[in-house]
Amino acid sequence: MEKDYNKDSHWFDLEEGQYIQGLVAHYNDEKRVYVVTVDPEPLTRQINDRWPRLVGA
């Protein structure tokens, strides 16, 4: 899910076998998830200037 400039939520529909690329970092008792982002297509640029990178399928 990504929030746009107006703080409205937008969900990402994935096809079977498709994933959002990211990294799970673990240090001591802390875990973080970093999502790889790409420049969006022109039609989705109005929602946000970054988009998660989809891999697979």
C-alpha positions in Angstrom: 0.0 0.0 0.0 1.2 3.5 -0.8 -0.3 6.8 0.3 -0.6 9.6 -2.3 0.0 13.3 -1.8 -3.5 13.6 -0.2 -2.8 10.7 2.2 -5.3 8.5 0.4 -4.3 4.8 0.4 -3.6 2.9 -2.8 -3.2 -0.9 -2.8 -1.1 -2.9 -5.3 -2.8 -5.9 -7.0 -0.4 -8.6 -7.7 -0.8 -11.5 -10.1 0.0 -15.1 -8.9 3.7 -15.5 -8.7 4.4 -11.8 -8.5 6.2 -10.2 -5.6 7.2 -6.7 -4.3 11.0 -6.7 -4.2 12.5 -5.7 -0.8 15.1 -6.4 1.8 14.6 -7.4 5.4 17.4 -6.0 7.6 17.9 -7.4 11.1 20.1 -5.8 13.7 20.0 -6.8 17.4 16.3 -6.9 18.3 15.2 -4.6 15.5 13.9 -5.6 12.0 13.2 -3.3 9.1 11.8 -3.8 5.7 13.1 -1.7 2.8 11.0 -1.8 -0.4 12.8 -1.3 -3.8 11.1 1.5 -5.7 11.2 2.6 -9.3 9.9 5.6 -11.3 6.2 5.1 -11.9 4.4 5.1 -15.3 3.1 8.5 -16.3 -0.5 7.7 -15.4 0.4 6.6 -11.9 2.9 9.5 -11.3 -0.1 11.6 -10.0 -0.4 9.1 -7.1 3.2 9.1 -6.0 6.7 9.7 -7.4 7.8 6.2 -6.4 6.4 2.8 -7.0 7.3 -0.6 -5.6 9.4 -2.8 -8.0 7.4 -5.9 -8.9 9.3 -9.1 -9.7 8.3 -12.6 -10.8 5.4 -13.8 -13.0 
